[in-house]
Amino acid sequence: MINPGKVERSAVYEAMDILQNAGYHAERVSTYPKIFDIIAWRTGRTLCICVRSSRQAKLSAFRDYIQAISKMITTLPAPGDVQLWVYRRPGWSRWKITTGGASPIEQWDITPAHGGVTA
């Protein structure tokens, strides 16, 4: 979609660390244009993740992206759960994107593998 700035690139790498500590294999998507920043998978689960950083963790700032992705997965389903991760100090907000829009991920299933720290 857009060429990320330094802060968003840092957020992508932090998100990849969270996923890898939870036992996911995470690959950064680096081609442009792109829809997702990270594709991550582990046994029985695949995640397609868009990472953004924002001074305000308001979902309305990403309305156009959410509408475009919702429309896309209506006609061409993604190979896994589609999520929007928004980094705002001091932490993350995560949203699941479906054909109907976005809903907050209340219970993160990013359980650490090997006793790591949860996000």
C-alpha positions as CSV (number, residue, x, y, z in Angstrom):
1,M,0.0,0.0,0.0
2,I,2.5,2.7,1.2
3,N,6.2,2.8,1.7
4,P,6.6,2.6,5.5
5,G,8.7,5.0,7.5
6,K,11.3,4.1,10.1
7,V,8.9,3.8,13.0
8,E,6.6,1.5,11.1
9,R,9.6,-0.7,10.0
10,S,10.6,-0.9,13.7
11,A,7.1,-1.9,14.6
12,V,7.1,-4.6,11.9
13,Y,10.3,-6.1,13.4
14,E,8.9,-5.9,17.0
15,A,5.7,-7.7,15.8
16,M,7.9,-10.4,14.1
17,D,9.7,-10.9,17.5
18,I,6.4,-11.3,19.3
19,L,5.2,-13.9,16.7
20,Q,8.5,-15.8,16.7
21,N,8.6,-15.9,20.5
22,A,5.1,-17.4,20.3
23,G,6.3,-20.2,18.0
24,Y,5.3,-18.7,14.7
25,H,7.5,-18.6,11.7
26,A,7.2,-15.0,10.5
27,E,8.3,-13.6,7.1
28,R,8.3,-9.9,6.3
29,V,6.7,-9.0,3.0
30,S,9.1,-6.5,1.3
31,T,7.7,-6.1,-2.2
32,Y,5.6,-3.1,-3.2
33,P,2.8,-2.6,-3.6
34,K,1.9,-4.9,-0.7
35,I,-1.2,-5.6,1.3
36,F,0.3,-7.4,4.3
37,D,3.6,-6.6,6.2
38,I,4.0,-10.1,7.8
39,I,2.8,-13.6,6.9
40,A,3.2,-15.9,10.0
41,W,2.3,-19.5,10.5
42,R,2.6,-22.4,12.9
43,T,0.8,-25.7,12.9
44,G,-2.8,-25.2,12.2
45,R,-2.7,-21.4,12.0
46,T,-1.8,-18.8,9.5
47,L,-1.8,-15.0,10.1
48,C,-1.7,-12.2,7.5
49,I,-0.8,-9.1,9.3
50,C,-0.7,-5.4,8.5
51,V,1.4,-3.4,11.0
52,R,0.9,0.3,11.5
53,S,2.1,2.7,14.1
54,S,0.1,5.7,15.3
55,R,0.2,8.4,17.9
56,Q,-3.5,7.7,18.5
57,A,-4.8,4.1,18.6
58,K,-8.0,5.0,16.9
59,L,-9.3,2.5,14.4
60,S,-10.9,5.3,12.4
61,A,-7.4,6.3,11.2
62,F,-7.3,3.0,9.2
63,R,-10.9,3.0,7.9
64,D,-9.8,3.1,4.2
65,Y,-7.4,0.2,4.6
66,I,-10.0,-1.9,6.6
67,Q,-12.6,-1.3,3.9
68,A,-10.3,-2.2,1.1
69,I,-9.2,-5.4,2.8
70,S,-12.7,-6.4,3.8
71,K,-13.8,-5.9,0.2
72,M,-10.8,-7.9,-1.1
73,I,-11.4,-10.9,1.2
74,T,-15.0,-11.0,0.1
75,T,-14.0,-11.9,-3.4
76,L,-10.6,-13.6,-2.7
77,P,-10.2,-15.1,0.7
78,A,-6.9,-14.8,2.4
79,P,-5.0,-17.9,3.3
80,G,-5.4,-17.2,7.1
81,D,-6.7,-14.8,9.6
82,V,-6.3,-11.2,8.5
83,Q,-5.2,-8.9,11.3
84,L,-4.3,-5.2,11.8
85,W,-1.7,-4.6,14.5
86,V,-1.4,-1.0,15.6
87,Y,1.6,0.1,17.7
88,R,1.1,3.0,20.0
89,R,3.4,3.6,23.0
90,P,3.4,1.7,25.3
91,G,1.9,-1.2,23.5
92,W,-0.2,-2.9,20.8
93,S,-3.9,-2.9,19.7
94,R,-4.9,-5.8,17.5
95,W,-7.9,-6.1,15.2
96,K,-9.3,-9.0,13.2
97,I,-10.4,-7.9,9.8
98,T,-13.3,-9.8,8.2
99,T,-15.7,-9.2,5.4
100,G,-17.9,-7.2,7.8
101,G,-15.1,-4.9,9.0
102,A,-12.8,-5.0,12.0
103,S,-13.3,-6.3,15.6
104,P,-10.8,-6.0,18.5
105,I,-8.9,-9.1,19.4
106,E,-9.7,-9.3,23.1
107,Q,-7.9,-12.5,23.9
108,W,-4.6,-12.7,22.0
109,D,-3.7,-16.3,21.2
110,I,0.0,-15.3,21.0
111,T,1.0,-17.7,23.7
112,P,4.7,-18.0,24.1
113,A,6.5,-21.1,23.0
114,H,9.1,-22.3,25.5
115,G,8.0,-19.9,28.3
116,G,8.6,-16.6,26.6
117,V,6.9,-13.3,27.6
118,T,3.5,-12.6,26.2
119,A,2.8,-9.3,24.3
